[in-house]
Amino acid sequence: MMTFGLIGHKISYSKSPIIHQFMARQLNIPFRYEILDVNRDDLPSLIHELKTGNYHGFNITTPYKEDALKYVDRLTENAKRIGAVNTIYDHHGFVIGDNTDYEGFKGLLKLNKIHVKNKHVYILGTGGAAKAVYTVLKDLKSVVTVVSRTPNLSEIFPRVIGYQSIDPDDVDIIVNATPVGTYPNADESPINLDIVKHKTVIDLIYNPRETNLVKHAKKGVGGMDMLIIQAIYSEMDWLNQTIKVKSKLIKEIKKVLDHE
């Protein structure tokens, strides 16, 4: 029996175990998937558990996607470019760090027919998820501005503004990569809802399915598709096999999640 886990903090709401247990049944590969709600100081010992074979792979979520970088031996190309990891596994004695959020966000755009080429996009937030979103959008030739409470320019984010500098006339698509609006604080919003009335909004939050931002947008998409797609790509890393990411599979997983 293989054992995998989600490393993060205050993550009891996560739907990842349901997705992975469904995939275990689909693939006919029995494995266990655990929620590992830990402190930062616990990361080295968990990586040791991976090296000794007690665990066979991890997902990394808030707030450790950048912290985990220092505990891996090698990074995939996407993880290097993004500067954050969300998937860790052992490969011939080396701990590999990958970032399947890249494929998750790219898949969300494709599935929901959101075209971003030459569009002006605001990303709210600067954490690991924001870095993955930024990398996808730059690859797809978007004009990207990052919105931060502490607007400092960086190598990764060359154009950063504060929330007070948001210009509704300068943006086509808004991506929320902050946790603001996550259950149980679902009534909260990172920006004034009037801003999104005539915009396309992608909110990476998936609990609730529809945040206030999504509800008030002209076109709104939640983060469930990204969650599911990145999870499937994580399993490809862990199991070293190809899984076809089809809309039918995503719908089946959503149906399972609806009944939980």
C-alpha positions, 0 to 999 in steps of 0.5 A: 500500500502506497501512502501520499499526503497533502502538506499545509497548514489549516487545510482541514477543508481540503477536497484533495483526499476525495479526488485521490481516493477516486483516482485510486479506484479508477486506476485500480492502484490502492493507496492512502492519501492523508491530510498533514496539517503541520508547522514549518518546522515539521517539513524536514522530517516529512521529507525524511519520511519520503526518503525512507519510503514511509511516504511515496509522494506529497502535495504541498499547499498553503503556506509552504509552496516556496518553503519546500524548495529548500528540501528538494534535490532537483526541480522540474523546469516548471518548478524552476521557472515558477519558484514554487513547488506543489508536488514532491516525489522520490526518483531513484533516491533524489527528491524531485519538486514539480509544480503541477499548478501550471498544468492545472491553471492552463487546463482550467483556461482551456476547459472554460474557453477563456482566451488570454492572449493579449488580454490585460490580466490582474493577478491578486496575490503574490504567493506560490499559486500566483507565481504559477498563474503568472508563468502560464499567462506570460507563456500565453502572451497576456499582459499581466499586472500583479496586485499586492498589499506590499507592491515590490517589483521582483524578478518574477513579477516585473509589474506590481501595483497596490490595491489602491491603484487598481484601474477597472478600465485597464483590466479584462480578466481578474485572477484571485490567487489570495485565500480571501473568500475561502470558507468559512469566511465566504462573505469576504472579498479581496476587492470591491465587487463593483470592479468585477461586474463587467469582467471575467473572474477566475477565483482559485478558491474552490470552497465555496464553489462560487465565491462573491467574486465569481457570483458578481462577475460577468463571467466567473469560474471557480478553482475546482477545475484547477484543483482536479487537473493539478491533482491528476498531474501530481499522480502522473509524477508519483506513479510515473504513468500517463493519465488522459485528462479528459473533460469526462474524467473531470466531470466524474470527479466533480460529481463525486465531490458534489456528494461529499 
